[in-house]
Amino acid sequence: MSQVSWWRGAVIYQIYPRSLNDASGDGVGDLRGIINKMDYIASLNVDAIWISPFFKSPMKDFGYDISDYRCVDPMFGTMEDFDELIEQAHSKGIKVVIDQVLSHTSDQHQWFTESRTSKDNDKSDWYVWADPKEDGSAPNNWLAIFGGCAWEWEPRRSQYYLHNFLTSQPDLNFYNPDVRQAVLDNVKFWLDKGVDGFRLDAITFCYHDHLLRDNPAKPADKRQGRGFSEDNPYAYQYHYFNNTRPETVEFIEELRQLIEQYPGVVTLGEVSSEDSLATMAEYTQGTKRLHMAYSFELLTDDFSARYIRETVEALENSIGDGWPCWAIGNHDVKRVATRWGKGEFSDEMGKMLNALLCSLRGSVCSYQGEELGLSEADIPFEQVQDPFGIAFWPMFKGRDGCRTPMPWQANQPSGGFSTQAPWLPVPNEHLNRAVDIQSIDSSSMLSSYQRLLDWRKAHPVLIFGGIKFFDVSDDVLLFEREYQGVRYLVGFNLTANSTTVTNPITASMSPIPQDMLPGAILNNDVIEFAPFGCLYAKY
C-alpha cells in the first residue's frame, strides 16, 4: 500500500455512542448527539472516528449483541441520522469507521431464532451446534470470557450451542459458506452507505476447532487477564481450539477481496489470542489481509519503559510489511489515567501519555475522554450495568467505569450530557475536567491534545517513519524516528521526578520547541527531563 493511504499514521477517535452526547433527552447518547458534537471532534484534529455499535440490539452487551446488522437501533436514532453523520463528518475531513461484530450475533437475531428450532431448518447449520457427551454434559471444556461454560443447552434441538461471550451471543458457524456470504453481504451494505472503514470486533473468534478438542490447562504463573481480573477462570486455559484458528486467515482474505472494491476503505482488527503480537503480524501480512490490527498489550496494568519498549519491539520484529495500530485505552478496560496513573495522575502525565501514543510507529486509536484526562469512575454495585461486572463483582467491577458520559459543561446536571438522568452517573471529579473548562485554558490537557495532533500532522517522520529504541534508563523511553533521511530523537520521562540521561546521539541536534508538553533540555551530552517531560529533536 502507498504511504499516502489516509489510515497510515492516522489518529482515530473512538466514540462510545451511548456516552458521547444525548440529543434525544432519554439519558442515552445517540447518533444525533455525535452530529451535534462534530465541530468539537473536528477541533481535536483527529483523522477519523470509530463508532462502537449502534445497530439494532437487545443491548444485553450494549450493542455487541446484534439482532439486525442493517438497522439502526431506535435508541440511537434512524438510518437518516447515520447518513447525515457521514455527510457531516466528511464535510469536515473526518473519516468514519464503524464496528462490525462478525463472530457472533444476538440470540434474538432472526438467523438464530430459526436455527434453534430444529436440526433440519434452513438455518440449522448457521451456528455452532454440538451433541452432549454421553453423560449429558457439554461437548468439551471451553470457557466463555464472561464466565462459566461456553456451551448453552437448547432443548428444542437437544444440543448445545457455542457462545464465547454471553449466553445471548451465539457463535456463527463460519465453516458454512452461506454464513460467510451473509456476513460479507452485511459488510457490503455499510460499504455502499459510504463508510471509510471497519473495526472488526473479536475477529479471532470466527472459527472453532472442528474436532471440538479440549483446551489445555494453563499454569498459574502464565495466567494473564485480558484487561480484566486474573480470577476469571477464562485465564486458566490456553485457548488454542476456540480462538485464532488457521481458517480465520482465509476468511480475512475473502473480506479483503470485498473491501478492495471500495478504494480507501480500511480494516482494523481487534486481536486477542495466546500470542497477540504474532497474530497481529499474521493478520496484516501482505496486501490480501487486514490493513491494521491492534491488541491489548498496551491496555494492561504494566506501565514501564521496559514493558512498552519490549512490546513495540516484539511487534516490529515480527510484523514485516504489516501496519500496527496502538491504543492505551478503550471501552473494555480501565481508563489509562487510573490504570497507569495509579492514584498519582496529573495533567502533565496525561499530556505525556497522549504524546507517547502519538509518537509510536503506526496508527493510533484514542478513546473519548483521553483528551480530557478522565479517570476510571467508581460505580456502586446497585448502578452497575455491565453483565461482566455483575458476574465478577467485587473482584472485577466491569467496564462501566470507563464508559460514563462525557462531561461537557461543569455546572450543568450530568455535565451537560443529557437533560435526563444518564444511563451511567457522571462522577463529580469528571466535572472539573469538563470540556467548557478546558477549552478556555491554553494549558489544559484538551488544549495540549489539540495542538499536539495539529503539530504532528506537519511532521511526516512521526507518521510514516521507522522506529529504533536506545538503552538509557528504566524510567525513560528514548527512540529514533527516521523518514526519508530526516531523523528525530524522541524521548519520554515516565515518572513524576526530574531525571537526566546520556544522549546517545553525537550528531548536532536541533530541539523542536513543544509549548504544549512538559519539556526536556539538551545539555551537551545529556538530556535533562522535567517530570513527565517530552523531547523531540531533529538531527
URLINTA-V126135 format. One record per residue. N is the residue number from 1. OMEGA is omega in whole degrees, 0 to 359 (* if undefined). Layout:
N;OMEGA  N;OMEGA
//
This chain:
1;179  2;178  3;180  4;177  5;189  6;187  7;180  8;181  9;182  10;169  11;183  12;184  13;181  14;177  15;171  16;195  17;178  18;193  19;179  20;183  21;181  22;179  23;185  24;178  25;179  26;178  27;180  28;178  29;186  30;181  31;177  32;177  33;177  34;179  35;182  36;180  37;183  38;177  39;177  40;180  41;179  42;181  43;179  44;181  45;175  46;182  47;185  48;169  49;171  50;182  51;175  52;193  53;176  54;184  55;180  56;188  57;171  58;174  59;174  60;175  61;172  62;173  63;176  64;171  65;192  66;177  67;175  68;185  69;186  70;183  71;173  72;177  73;181  74;177  75;183  76;179  77;186  78;176  79;176  80;176  81;181  82;178  83;179  84;178  85;179  86;181  87;181  88;179  89;182  90;180  91;180  92;178  93;183  94;176  95;182  96;176  97;179  98;176  99;166  100;181  101;191  102;190  103;184  104;175  105;167  106;175  107;176  108;174  109;183  110;177  111;183  112;178  113;178  114;186  115;186  116;187  117;184  118;180  119;186  120;177  121;185  122;181  123;188  124;183  125;182  126;179  127;183  128;179  129;179  130;177  131;177  132;169  133;183  134;180  135;178  136;182  137;184  138;185  139;180  140;187  141;184  142;182  143;176  144;180  145;184  146;173  147;173  148;183  149;179  150;181  151;179  152;183  153;174  154;186  155;183  156;177  157;187  158;179  159;173  160;169  161;183  162;172  163;180  164;180  165;178  166;175  167;179  168;179  169;182  170;182  171;176  172;179  173;184  174;173  175;179  176;182  177;178  178;177  179;181  180;180  181;179  182;177  183;180  184;177  185;177  186;176  187;180  188;178  189;182  190;173  191;179  192;176  193;177  194;178  195;184  196;180  197;181  198;167  199;189  200;184  201;172  202;186  203;180  204;183  205;186  206;184  207;176  208;178  209;181  210;183  211;179  212;180  213;178  214;170  215;177  216;179  217;178  218;179  219;185  220;183  221;179  222;185  223;180  224;177  225;177  226;183  227;180  228;187  229;177  230;175  231;177  232;181  233;176  234;181  235;183  236;183  237;162  238;187  239;182  240;191  241;175  242;183  243;171  244;176  245;184  246;180  247;181  248;180  249;180  250;178  251;178  252;179  253;173  254;179  255;181  256;177  257;176  258;183  259;183  260;177  261;182  262;186  263;177  264;180  265;185  266;173  267;180  268;184  269;170  270;186  271;174  272;183  273;180  274;175  275;189  276;180  277;177  278;179  279;175  280;180  281;181  282;186  283;181  284;183  285;175  286;184  287;183  288;183  289;181  290;175  291;183  292;173  293;172  294;182  295;185  296;185  297;178  298;177  299;179  300;179  301;186  302;180  303;178  304;178  305;180  306;184  307;181  308;179  309;182  310;180  311;181  312;181  313;179  314;178  315;180  316;182  317;184  318;191  319;177  320;181  321;177  322;184  323;181  324;170  325;186  326;176  327;174  328;177  329;171  330;186  331;184  332;186  333;178  334;182  335;187  336;179  337;178  338;185  339;179  340;179  341;176  342;176  343;182  344;182  345;177  346;176  347;181  348;178  349;180  350;178  351;180  352;181  353;178  354;179  355;178  356;180  357;184  358;180  359;176  360;176  361;179  362;176  363;188  364;166  365;181  366;187  367;182  368;182  369;178  370;176  371;179  372;184  373;181  374;178  375;174  376;178  377;177  378;184  379;177  380;187  381;183  382;178  383;180  384;178  385;188  386;179  387;177  388;180  389;179  390;182  391;188  392;177  393;1  394;182  395;176  396;188  397;176  398;188  399;181  400;185  401;178  402;186  403;183  404;185  405;176  406;176  407;183  408;184  409;187  410;187  411;179  412;175  413;181  414;177  415;180  416;180  417;185  418;175  419;178  420;176  421;184  422;184  423;169  424;182  425;174  426;182  427;178  428;182  429;177  430;181  431;178  432;179  433;183  434;182  435;184  436;177  437;185  438;185  439;180  440;180  441;184  442;179  443;184  444;176  445;180  446;179  447;178  448;180  449;181  450;182  451;178  452;183  453;176  454;179  455;182  456;181  457;183  458;184  459;184  460;181  461;179  462;182  463;188  464;191  465;173  466;183  467;177  468;184  469;176  470;174  471;179  472;189  473;176  474;185  475;188  476;169  477;180  478;181  479;178  480;167  481;184  482;180  483;177  484;176  485;178  486;181  487;173  488;167  489;184  490;183  491;181  492;173  493;185  494;184  495;178  496;180  497;172  498;180  499;181  500;178  501;177  502;178  503;183  504;183  505;180  506;181  507;176  508;186  509;178  510;178  511;178  512;184  513;179  514;181  515;183  516;184  517;168  518;195  519;177  520;182  521;171  522;183  523;184  524;184  525;177  526;175  527;180  528;182  529;168  530;173  531;183  532;183  533;180  534;180  535;168  536;180  537;181  538;177  539;*
//
